[in-house]
Amino acid sequence: MTPPDGRRLLPALLAFERAPGRYPVARREPRPLFAHIDSVMRLAAGRVVEGLPADASSNLDLRRAARFFVRTVMLRPGADPYTVLGLTPAFEPAQLREHHRLMIRLTHPDFEAAGERWPAGAAARVNLAKDLLSWRQRGQSAHSCSGCLSAAAVR
C-alpha cells in the first residue's frame, strides 16, 4: 500500500468530522479516508503513521477526528465485516490480524480512555467480524455475512 498523502488525508479527516452528512459513506466517500483506512485506524489508536508528519499521531484533533470516523462509519449499525475491520475482499492475513488488533485496542472496554465511549458491543462486533472473515479466508463458506453483525449487536 502506498503511504498516505498528508495534504489530502488530514484535511479530509477534519472536514469529515465537521460535516459528516456531506459525504455518501456508502459510496466510500471521502475517498482519501477510505483509500487509507489503515492510516485512519492507526491515527485513531495514537500510533505513528508512515508517510505523515511525525506530530500527526500526537495531534489530539486528528486523533479525535479519526476516532469519530471509526465510530460513525466503520462501526455504524449494519456495517458488514469488511467495513468493521477496514478491509477489502482481497485482504491479506496480516492485514486481518493488524486491523483486528487496532480495532480491539480502540473498542475493548479494558482499553477505554476516560470519558470516551464506543458503541455498545463494539468489541464483540469486531471479534465477530474477524471470525467471519477468518472463515471466509480459510475457504470455509459460512453463511452470508451481511446480517450477522447486526444480529450480534442486538444480543
Secondary structure, 3 states (H helix, E strand, C coil): CCCCCHHHHHHHHHHHHHCHHHCCHHHCCCHHHHHCHHHHHHHHCCCCCCCCCHHHHHCHHHHHHHHHHHHHHHCCCCCCHHHHHCCCCCCCHHHHHHHHHHHHHHHCHHHCCCCCCCCCCHHHHHHHHHHHHHHHHCCCCCCCCCCHHHHHHHC
